[in-house]
Amino acid sequence: MSVGVNNPIFLPTRKVAEILGLKSNATVATLCKIAVTDKLMELVERATQHRATRYRFRVELYDVLVN
């Protein structure tokens, strides 16, 4: 898979929490849900036992990222 505007990203909540120094991955999961609700990201594929949830970041909302 290549990097691009329409390609999904994965956010492993445990790893992201660790990087951010958070005690719980639930905080990351909540922030992801808020970002989806606020339409900053789209949920592409829910997590499975072996794969993190996939999202698409809505870069088209940000001129600085598109131009």
C-alpha positions in Angstrom: 0.0 0.0 0.0 1.3 3.4 -0.9 1.0 6.7 1.0 -1.6 9.1 -0.4 -4.6 11.2 0.3 -7.1 8.4 -0.1 -5.2 5.7 1.6 -6.1 4.6 5.1 -3.9 5.0 8.1 -3.9 2.7 11.1 -3.9 3.9 14.7 -2.9 1.2 17.2 -4.3 2.8 20.3 -1.9 1.1 22.8 1.2 2.2 20.9 -0.1 5.7 20.4 -0.9 5.9 24.1 2.6 4.7 24.9 4.2 7.3 22.6 2.0 10.1 24.1 2.8 9.0 27.7 -0.9 8.2 28.5 -1.9 5.7 31.1 -4.7 4.2 29.0 -5.3 3.5 25.4 -9.0 4.3 26.0 -8.1 8.0 25.8 -6.7 7.5 22.3 -9.8 5.5 21.3 -12.0 8.3 22.6 -10.0 10.9 20.7 -10.4 8.9 17.5 -14.2 8.6 18.0 -14.3 12.4 18.5 -12.3 13.0 15.3 -14.7 10.7 13.4 -17.8 12.5 14.9 -16.3 15.8 14.0 -15.6 14.5 10.5 -11.8 15.0 10.7 -11.3 11.3 10.0 -13.4 8.6 8.4 -13.6 5.1 9.8 -12.4 2.8 7.0 -12.2 -0.6 8.8 -12.7 -1.6 12.4 -10.0 -3.3 14.3 -9.7 -7.1 14.3 -7.7 -9.4 16.6 -4.7 -8.9 14.4 -5.1 -5.4 12.8 -5.6 -1.9 14.2 -8.6 0.2 13.1 -8.0 2.0 9.8 -9.0 5.6 9.3 -8.7 8.1 6.5 -7.6 11.5 7.6 -9.6 14.2 5.7 -6.7 16.2 4.3 -9.0 17.9 1.9 -10.2 20.0 4.8 -6.8 21.6 5.2 -5.5 23.8 2.4 -2.0 23.6 3.8 -2.0 19.8 3.3 -3.6 19.8 -0.2 -1.6 22.6 -1.9 
